[in-house]
Amino acid sequence: MKGVQILGFKKSGKTTLCEDLLRRFAQKGLAACALKCTHNPGLDKEDTDTDRFLPHCRAVGAIAGQESAIFWQGQRDVADMVSLLAGDVLVMEGGREHALAPRVLVLHDAAEAEKLSDPGLVLAVFGPVAVPGLPHMTDVDALAELVLERGFVLPGLDCGACGREDCGTLAADILAGRATVADCATRAAAMTVTVGDRSLELNPFVERILRSGIRGLLSELKGFSPGPITIRIG
């Protein structure tokens, strides 16, 4: 999946840019997804009354005429949220503490860039404010094409199996041309798990435990022989 993070402080125009990008991707016939990270204590749920139910539940679903949603108690891990969003391209607003995709900065002034992101993770600065040493863009269509050309989404597991400290370090290496998305160890897992037509990202350590455990159990059954194993659960 292609992807990009849009970062900026309040009233910078980052939400408008996210909306513009999502519209462009939809016009191209792409299945676009969005993920918004906020430091607010909660989300706006008043119109559906889910705010009245949620304190008593682990999760609350809401269905309306034109949209549906599920709200969970507490904060979910970003890796869990990304795995729920299946599509061609992801636009993520906020979440500068989660470095799993190239970043586009929307700024009030150039000094904000250093506060928002490591320069090595920045794909471009968008809008009227430019930052010396960083690519600068003002055209949304051109930015959309750049995201489709160079954007990516890492699982956000920070497992270190690629030999780097975290996903952010791998992301910076990919942008610099020192690595590719294929260097993410989860892409080379010998075991895959699909739930509801959606592949789950497996930490290589967890993948090895599951794979070894399943093989060990099956090896005790009559008729078992070494080779690829397929298990389907309806």
HELIX and SHEET records of a PDB file:
HELIX    1   1 LYS A   14  GLN A   27  1                                  14    
HELIX    2   2 GLU A   46  THR A   48  5                                   3    
HELIX    3   3 THR A   50  PHE A   53  1                                   4    
HELIX    4   4 LEU A   54  HIS A   56  5                                   3    
HELIX    5   5 VAL A   78  LEU A   84  1                                   7    
HELIX    6   6 GLU A  112  LEU A  116  1                                   5    
HELIX    7   7 PRO A  119  LEU A  121  5                                   3    
HELIX    8   8 VAL A  140  ARG A  150  1                                  11    
HELIX    9   9 CYS A  167  LEU A  175  1                                   9    
HELIX   10  10 VAL A  181  ASP A  183  5                                   3    
HELIX   11  11 ALA A  185  ALA A  188  5                                   4    
HELIX   12  12 PRO A  204  LEU A  218  1                                  15    
SHEET    1   A 6 ALA A  32  LYS A  36  0                                        
SHEET    2   A 6 VAL A  89  GLU A  93  1                                        
SHEET    3   A 6 LYS A   2  LEU A   7  1                                        
SHEET    4   A 6 ARG A 103  VAL A 106  1                                        
SHEET    5   A 6 VAL A 122  PHE A 126  1                                        
SHEET    6   A 6 HIS A 136  MET A 137  1                                        
SHEET    1   B 2 ALA A  59  ILE A  63  0                                        
SHEET    2   B 2 SER A  68  TRP A  72 -1                                        
SHEET    1   C 2 VAL A 193  VAL A 195  0                                        
SHEET    2   C 2 ARG A 198  LEU A 200 -1                                        
END                                                                             
